[in-house]
Amino acid sequence: MLADAAPPVAHLARAATSVGIGEREFALAVYRPRVHPGALKLNVQNLGEDVHDLVVLHGGKRVAGLTEVVKPGGTAALRLTLRKIGTYQLVCTIADHEARGMHATLRVVR
């Protein structure tokens, strides 16, 4: 037996890439704006005083979104898989929040 031989490697599922999302009146910050295709976990934190939500759009169509609002000081996680290369919009759909600046871009790159 060779002492330097590497142990066999089991096929491991790739863990989801974590992306931090900060929300406040009236801004949305993405702490990792470029990701590779695959599983994502969007960790949303409401740093503001109003309730907020998060919706992911691609080509103007809804891809995913939180099922509940995030209360002030609260957090939520949105798990999704993005396989298509391209630009995705992250928006808050509460009242006029998007129009007032609560939108950001997430790019899926090779």
N, C-alpha and C positions, 0 to 999 in steps of 0.2 A: 504494500500500500504506500502511495506517495504521501508524504507529510504535507506537501504544498497543494495538494489537489483540493479544489473548491467543492463544497458540499453541493448536492443536487439542489436546484432551485425549483420550488413549486410555483405554478402559475398563480400569481396574485392579482386580484382585481384592483385596478387603479382607484385610489381614494379620490373623492370629490375635491375639486379645487375650491378653496374658501375665498370669498370675495366680501370684503367689508363695505357696507353701505351706510352712510350717515345721512339722516334726514333732519331738517330744521326749516323754519320759516325763512325764506322760501328758496331753499337750495337743497340739492341732492348731490352728495359726494360719493364717488366710487374709488375705493382705495387700491383696486387692482383693475384698471380699465382695459387691459388686454389679457385674454386667456386663450388656452388651446381648446379645441373641440372636446366635448365630453361632459362628465358629470360636474355640476357646480353646486355649491351651497352658498347662497347669498345671505350673509349675516347682517340683518337690518337693525339699526339702532336709532330710535327717535330721540334726538337731542333737543327737540323743540318743545313748544307749549301746546300745540294743537295735535289732534290725532292725524296720522298719515297712513297711507297704504303703499304698495309697490306693485307695479304691473310691468311686465317685460313685453315689448313689442318688436316685431321684425317685419319690415315692409308695411308698416301701418296696421298689422294684424296682431292680436293678442296671442302670445306664446304661453305665458304663465303669469301667475299673480298670487299674492297673499290672499288667503281666504278670510282674514280678519284684519281690522285696523290695528295699528300699533299705537298704543297710548303714550302720552308724554313720559319720557324716561324708560320706556319699555323696549323690548327686543323681540325679534321674530326671525325665523329661518325659512328660506324658500329653497327647496331642492328641485333642481331641474337638470335636464340634459340638453345641451346645445351642440348639435352636430354640424350645422351649416356655417361655413366661413362667412363672415360679414359683420355688419354693424347692427346692433340691437339698441333700442331706446328703453331706458328705465324711467318711469314716470310715476308721480303720485296723482291718482285720479279723484281725490277728495276735492269737492267744490271747484274752485279756480286755481288750485295749487300748481298745476302744470303750467298754466299760462303765466303765472307769477314767478316761474323760475325753477320749479321742482321737476327737473328732467336732467338726464345725463346719458352718456353713451358708453356702451360696453362693446368692445370689439373682439370677435372670435377670429384668431389667426392661426396659421399653420405652425 
